[in-house]
Amino acid sequence: MIATLLNGFAATPWARAALRYGTIALAIVLFLLSIRRAGERIGRIAERLESTEKANEIQRRMLEAAARRPRDRDELVDRLRDGGF
């Protein structure tokens, strides 16, 4: 029954044109929504990359500071006396 109604509706020229334009409009809307979704995904990935780079930079600085630290009390005392701490 529904198929008969749809076939009867699609048989008229103005209905075919309406279906054609409706299909084109639907395709454009779906395309724009997919572009928006992809943009959001790219934005989240870029934000995650930026935060990872910041964390890596902080960790690198911490490791460099740990490499320059005094090894024992005597070295600490020497640095404090020299004023190079």
C-alpha positions in Angstrom: 0.0 0.0 0.0 2.7 2.4 0.9 4.8 1.4 -2.1 1.7 2.1 -4.3 1.3 5.6 -2.8 5.0 6.4 -3.2 5.0 5.1 -6.8 1.9 7.2 -7.6 3.5 10.3 -6.0 6.8 9.8 -7.8 5.0 9.4 -11.2 4.2 13.1 -11.5 6.9 15.3 -13.0 6.7 18.0 -10.3 7.0 15.3 -7.6 10.1 13.8 -9.3 11.7 17.3 -9.4 10.8 17.8 -5.7 12.3 14.4 -4.8 15.4 15.2 -6.8 15.9 18.6 -5.2 15.1 17.1 -1.8 17.7 14.4 -2.2 20.3 17.0 -3.3 19.5 19.2 -0.3 19.7 16.2 2.1 23.0 15.2 0.6 24.4 18.7 1.1 23.1 18.9 4.7 24.7 15.5 5.5 27.9 16.6 3.9 28.1 19.8 5.9 27.3 17.9 9.1 30.1 15.4 8.4 32.5 18.3 7.8 31.5 19.9 11.1 32.0 16.6 12.9 35.4 16.1 11.3 36.4 19.6 12.4 35.4 19.0 16.0 37.4 15.8 15.9 40.5 17.5 14.5 40.1 20.3 17.1 40.1 17.7 19.9 43.1 15.9 18.5 45.0 19.3 18.2 44.1 20.1 21.8 45.3 16.7 23.0 48.6 17.1 21.0 49.2 20.6 22.5 48.6 19.4 26.1 50.9 16.4 25.5 53.6 18.7 24.1 53.3 20.9 27.2 53.6 17.9 29.5 56.6 16.6 27.7 58.3 20.1 27.9 57.7 20.2 31.7 59.0 16.7 32.1 62.1 17.5 30.0 62.8 20.6 32.2 62.4 18.5 35.4 64.9 15.9 34.0 67.4 18.6 33.2 67.0 20.1 36.7 67.5 16.7 38.2 70.7 16.2 36.2 72.1 19.4 37.6 71.3 18.7 41.2 74.0 18.2 43.8 75.0 14.5 44.2 75.6 14.6 48.0 75.9 17.0 51.0 79.5 17.9 50.3 78.6 19.1 46.8 75.7 21.0 48.1 77.9 22.7 50.7 80.4 23.6 48.0 77.8 25.1 45.8 76.3 27.1 48.6 79.8 28.4 49.5 80.5 29.3 45.9 77.1 31.0 45.5 76.4 28.9 42.4 73.3 27.2 43.6 
